[in-house]
Every structure is written in C-alpha cells, then in structure tokens.
Amino acid sequence: MSEIKQSSTNFSNKLALSEECSEAYAANIIGGQWTLVICS
C-alpha cells in the first residue's frame, strides 16, 4: 500500500484522530482505513 502524502487533508485527519482516539491510533498501526468498520 502506498504512503499518504504528509501535506494531504487525509493525513491531517488521521493524525488528529490518532491523537484523540486510541481505537483510531490502533487502526492506523494495523493499517487500512476500513479496519474499524470491519471490527465493529
């Protein structure tokens, strides 16, 4: 999977969510934006 550009809105949103939500942080480590949806 390719890396997200650090200047993108998607990267900023993931970073903000990771700081606020431990589940989002874990999902980012596991990889894949659909991890939380699948695990719910």
C-alpha positions in Angstrom: 0.0 0.0 0.0 1.3 3.5 -0.8 2.1 6.1 1.8 -0.2 9.1 2.3 1.3 12.5 1.5 2.1 14.4 4.7 0.6 17.5 3.2 -2.8 15.9 2.4 -6.0 16.5 4.3 -6.4 12.7 4.8 -3.0 12.6 6.6 -4.0 15.6 8.8 -7.4 13.9 9.7 -5.7 10.6 10.6 -3.2 12.4 12.7 -5.8 14.4 14.6 -8.0 11.2 15.1 -4.9 9.3 16.3 -4.2 11.9 19.0 -7.8 11.9 20.2 -8.9 8.2 19.8 -7.0 5.2 20.9 -9.0 3.0 18.6 -8.1 5.1 15.6 -4.5 5.0 16.6 -4.5 1.2 16.8 -6.3 1.0 13.4 -3.6 3.2 11.9 -0.9 0.9 13.2 -2.7 -2.2 11.9 -3.2 -0.5 8.6 -6.1 0.2 6.4 -8.8 2.8 6.7 -11.6 0.2 7.0 -10.2 -1.6 10.0 -12.6 0.0 12.5 -15.6 -0.6 10.3 -14.8 -4.3 9.8 -14.0 -4.8 13.5 -17.2 -3.1 14.7 
